[in-house]
Structures are given as C-alpha cells and as structure tokens.
Amino acid sequence: MEEKIQNLLSENKATDVTEINLDGCSGPFKFHCLQQFSNLEYLSLKNSSISSLRGFPKLPNLQKLDLSNNKLSSTIFFLHGCPQMTHLNLSNNKIKDISALKTLGKLKNLQSLLLVNCEIAHTPEYRKRIFHMIKNLKDLDGEDKTMEDAVLSLFGKESEQKNDSVNGSNPKKGKKRKMKSTDSPQKKSKFLLPQKNALMQLNELKPGLKYVVESISGPAHNPNFVVSVEVNGYNYKGHGNSKQLAKHAAAQLALASFVQYSDTPKAIIALNQSVEAIDFTTDVRNEAFSFNEPEQHKNGSDIQLIEPSLKNSIPKKLTEAAKKNPVMLLNEIHPGLDYKLIEENSSIPSQRFCMSVEIDGVTYEGTGPNKKQAKASAARSVLSNLYKVSYNMQGLSQSIPNSFDAELYNFPQAVADTVSKLLLSTFKEIMTGNAEHAKWKIIASY
C-alpha cells in the first residue's frame, strides 16, 4: 500500500489527486496515509483483507468508495467524515446486523449502497429497514427504490412505534383516523400501482421464480449486473446497470420465449389486452390489427366474408392500448425515449412543429400545431408501424360505430400515415409562403 502511494506522490501533488485504486493490498492497512489526499473523490480498496475501518481519515470531497470483498462486520461508523459520499460498495463482507449501518443515515448525500452477498441481506424486512434508516437512498443492491419501498419507508416509523408500545417503551399511543365512507377514491389509494411490466407479467404466469445474481462487474460508479432466471428448464440471463434492470431484461427474454412473440413489447401489449379465450389450434386468424378489404360482387353488393358465428370472436379494432395516450403507451414499451425538434415552420400553422423519435436505428416523424401534438403524432407512427396499434377515428363511414362493417372499412394507421404524408408534402409545396390561404388546410384537385 505504502509503495503505491509513494509512486502516486512521485508523479502528482497530494492535493491534485482525485482517484486512487489500492485494490488487493496485503498486510495491515494504514488509513492515515490517505489523510493528505484532501481532494480525493474516488477510492477503491477492494480485496484488501480489511477487517476494521478504525482510523479511516476524514475525506470531505470523497464521493465514491469501494470496500467490497473484505472482512468488515462493523466499524462502519468511521465513515462519518465523508459527508459528500454518494456511492458506497460493501458487497461480499461479513456485515450481519443492520444497526452497524446506522451511521450511514447521517450521510445526507448517500444515494447508492451495495450489500450484495452479505448476511445482512437475509434479515427480515431488510429493504424496508435500510430505506427507512437512510432517507435519501435511491438504490440498494443495484435495485432502484420501488413504490413499495417508498410506502414502507413512510410508515416504517409508525410500525416501529407500535412495536415499542407493545414492549412498554412508548407509553403514548396515537389514534388512527378512521376512513369515512365519503372519502374520495383518491384519498383511499394515495399510491397508484403502475401498469404491469415484463417482470410482473412473468411473475403472474410463473409465480415463485428465483432470480440469481450471477456476477457484478465494472467500476463502482457504473456497475454491470448479470441476473439469471430459470423458466421451463431454460436459463435466461439479463444485463443492466442495476439489479432491477438486469432482472427486467431476464424477464423479457423469458417472456418472449413462450408467449409466441419474438419481440417482448408485443408480448406485453398482448398480455395487457382483455380478449376472449382463443383456440390457437384452429385455422381462424386473429384480425385485430389487420385491414380487410371487402370483396364485392359484380352487382356491387358486399359478400359475407366471415360467418356470423365468428363475428363476436373478433377483438374490437379500438383496443385498450389504442385508447391510451400514444406517448404514454410508447414510453411503457420503450422507456427513456428522446423526442427531438426537427423543424419549426410558422408558415403552416397546423403543421408548425415537426418532432422525431428514433427506435432501433429507425427515425419516425410527426407534425402538429404544437410540440405536444407533434410528439403524439410521432408516437402514433411508431405504434402503428412496429406494433400495429391503430388510432382510427370511428364514424367516418356510414357504418355503425364499433360494428363489424365499421371494422372492415377502417384503414390501419400505417396506411393513413402514408396518405397523410403525401397530402402534407403537397400542401407544404403549394402553401409555403402563402400563409393567407394555408389557414384553410384544403387541397382541391380534379
């Protein structure tokens, strides 16, 4: 250790050093040698046989500390002199008691904590107690703080007070407010559960699955987790920067393997649809998202394409997915998309903004009088082309809305987008620089 520090000081001033890697150092660890690095921001002490943090120096600028693969069981309180710490890795140590981590609650900037393969992880209500103790913590063991963790952490103090009152240490008892029948649904359910993702869907189909953390690699500030899950005798592995993301990736692979969809987002859409039971052994195709052009006799009358007994078994054109806001639906399938403003043309008010979004290397565009509608138009284009989710308008024909005939005469969104782009490009060529007539939004031809 001392040799590495001397080599470091021979090339730099102590105050100029911001990162130090002392992994694998053997022999007694002398923490006082680190006191001189007052501007240190990153320190790695992995696999150094450290059993105690006694004498750990005060490093006011230290943000990331890696103490994984050591022999620590306590003395964590010696880290109180690092108030700016945001990431702490204590994986593969001998920490058993949660009370040993109590001092970490005083580190107001601590956001990420790793305790992978420590005995403490088997403690009852482990996540609840850690998040309650460290208020600002956002990530535990590579898994983001969930809604359940947030709810538990809010009421953790109340539950502890109840336990204390049972033991006789807390004589004061608060009265719980009774729920009134006149309370609105919003008051009764403050925390709304999100829509089911791939992980939740797989748990419903195959309850009791065990996710195993295969490995953790990469630096402390950018770890790479590998999580595996076994489904139907096959092993699926997912990668991610957190344990939750890796579990989600593994669930996507497993879900895509037996839901008869090669693309997991399609499987999620299919599982969220509420349709009648379908016999997959029959030769009847599911025409929920396809366009059927009615054939005609020579005399112009429509023929009967499908038997009346099968009409009720065809899902409605407008599914539950199509009723959602397109931007919200697309964000559920592809979270974190970046919409970019391509063009702003004030000469055509109805198509003033042009927004684009890129998925799998393909760029989709949409236009509208404002950015919000332009984003929605781009999202509809993606949903139509990739997932066949139609946003057709009902009642354009003389058929009864939601009737079988209305479904046959509805164009899919992809066809409508193609026609719309042709019209808009022609309209733009004609009306550019002619704002007086552009406001009527009409193209006449003969």
LINFENKA-V199117 format. One record per pair of residues at least 4 apart in sequence whose ideal C-beta (glycine too) atoms are under 7 Angstrom apart, sorted by the first residue. I is the first residue (numbers start at 0). J is the second residue. Records with the same first field share a line. If there is no record, write none. Layout:
I->J + J
This chain:
0->4 + 21 + 24 + 28 + 29 + 32
1->5 + 29 + 32
2->6
3->7 + 21
4->8 + 32
5->9
7->11 + 16 + 19
8->13
11->15 + 16
13->35 + 36
14->37 + 38
16->36 + 38 + 39
17->38 + 39 + 40 + 41
18->40 + 41
19->36 + 39 + 42
20->43
21->43 + 44 + 47
22->43 + 45 + 46 + 47
23->46 + 47
24->28 + 47
25->48
28->47 + 49
30->54 + 55 + 56
31->54 + 56
33->56
34->56
37->59
38->60
39->58 + 60 + 61
40->60 + 61 + 62
41->62 + 63
42->61 + 64
43->65 + 219
44->49 + 65 + 66
45->65 + 67 + 68
46->68
47->69
48->69 + 70
49->66 + 69 + 70 + 71
50->70 + 71
51->74
52->71 + 74 + 75 + 77 + 78
53->74 + 77
55->77 + 78
56->80
57->80
58->80 + 81
59->82 + 83
60->83
61->81 + 83 + 84
62->83 + 84 + 85 + 86
63->85 + 86 + 219 + 220
64->81 + 84 + 87
65->88 + 219
66->71 + 88 + 89
67->88 + 89 + 90 + 91
68->91
69->92
70->92 + 93
71->89 + 92 + 93 + 94
72->93 + 94 + 95
73->99
75->99 + 100 + 102 + 103
76->102
78->102
79->102 + 105
82->106 + 108
83->108
84->106 + 108 + 109
85->108 + 109 + 110 + 111
86->111 + 219 + 220
87->109 + 112
88->113 + 219
89->94 + 113 + 114 + 117
90->113 + 114 + 115 + 116 + 117 + 215
91->115 + 116
92->117
93->118
94->99 + 114 + 117 + 118 + 119
95->118 + 119
96->119
97->119 + 122 + 128 + 129
100->132
101->132
103->109 + 133
104->132 + 133 + 134
107->135
108->135
109->133 + 135 + 136
110->135 + 136 + 137 + 138
111->137 + 138
112->133 + 136 + 139
113->140 + 141
114->119 + 120 + 140
115->140 + 212 + 215
119->125
120->125
124->128
125->129
126->130 + 139 + 148
127->131 + 148 + 151 + 152 + 155
128->132
129->133 + 136 + 139
130->136 + 139 + 144 + 148 + 152
131->152 + 155 + 156
136->144
137->143 + 144
138->142 + 143 + 144 + 241
140->242
141->222 + 224 + 241 + 242
142->241 + 242 + 243
143->241 + 243
144->148 + 149
146->150 + 190 + 192
147->151
148->152
149->153
150->154 + 190
151->155
154->158
155->159
156->160
157->161
158->162
159->163
160->164 + 169
161->165
162->166
163->168 + 169
164->169 + 172
178->182 + 187
182->186 + 187
184->188
194->331
195->199 + 200 + 271
196->247
197->201 + 247 + 250 + 251 + 254 + 263 + 267
198->202 + 246 + 247 + 250
199->203
200->204 + 254 + 267 + 270
201->205 + 208 + 250 + 253 + 254
202->206 + 208
205->230
208->228 + 230
210->226 + 228 + 246 + 249
211->226 + 227
212->224 + 226 + 242
213->225 + 226 + 227 + 236
214->225
215->222 + 224
216->223
217->221 + 222 + 223
221->240
222->240
223->238 + 240
224->239 + 241 + 242 + 245
225->236 + 238 + 245
226->237 + 242 + 245 + 246 + 249
227->234 + 235 + 236 + 249
228->235 + 249 + 250 + 253
229->233 + 234
230->235 + 253
231->257
233->256
235->249 + 252 + 253
236->249
237->245 + 246 + 247 + 248 + 249 + 252
238->245 + 248
239->244 + 245 + 247 + 248
240->244
242->246
243->247
244->248
245->249
246->250
247->251
248->252
249->253
250->254
251->255 + 263
252->256
254->258 + 263 + 266
255->260 + 261 + 262 + 263 + 266
258->266 + 269
260->265 + 266 + 269
263->267
264->268 + 332 + 386
265->269 + 386
266->270
267->271 + 332
268->272 + 320 + 386
271->319 + 320
272->318 + 319 + 320
273->319
274->314
275->312
277->285
283->309
286->291 + 313
287->314 + 318
288->387 + 389
290->410 + 411 + 414
291->304 + 407
293->301 + 304 + 407
294->302
295->299 + 300 + 301
296->300 + 302
305->309 + 310
309->313
310->403
314->318
315->401
316->389 + 391 + 406 + 409
317->321 + 322 + 393
320->328 + 388
321->388 + 389 + 390
323->327 + 328
324->328
325->329 + 375 + 378 + 379 + 382 + 390
326->330 + 374 + 375 + 378
327->331
328->332 + 382
329->333 + 336 + 378 + 381 + 382
330->334 + 336
333->358
336->356
338->354 + 356 + 374 + 377
339->354 + 355
340->352 + 354 + 370
341->353 + 354 + 355 + 364
342->353
343->351 + 352
344->350 + 351
345->351
346->431 + 432 + 434 + 437
347->351 + 427 + 430 + 437
348->368 + 438
349->368 + 440
350->366 + 423
351->368
352->366 + 367 + 369 + 370 + 373
353->364 + 366 + 373
354->365 + 370 + 373 + 374 + 377
355->362 + 363 + 364 + 377
356->363 + 377 + 381
357->361 + 362
358->381
363->377 + 380 + 381
364->377 + 380
365->373 + 374 + 375 + 376 + 377 + 379 + 380
366->373 + 376 + 423
367->372 + 373 + 376
368->372
369->373
370->374
371->375
372->376
373->377
374->378
375->379
376->380
377->381
378->382
379->383 + 390 + 412
380->384 + 416
381->385
382->386 + 388
383->387 + 388 + 389 + 411 + 412 + 413 + 416
384->413
387->411
389->411 + 412
390->412
391->409 + 410 + 412
393->400 + 401 + 405
394->400
396->405 + 408
398->402 + 404 + 405 + 408
399->405
400->405
401->405
403->407
404->408
405->409
410->414 + 415
412->416
413->417
414->418
415->419
416->420
417->421
418->422
419->423
420->424
421->425
422->426 + 442
423->427
424->428
425->429 + 442
426->430 + 442
427->431
430->436 + 437
433->437
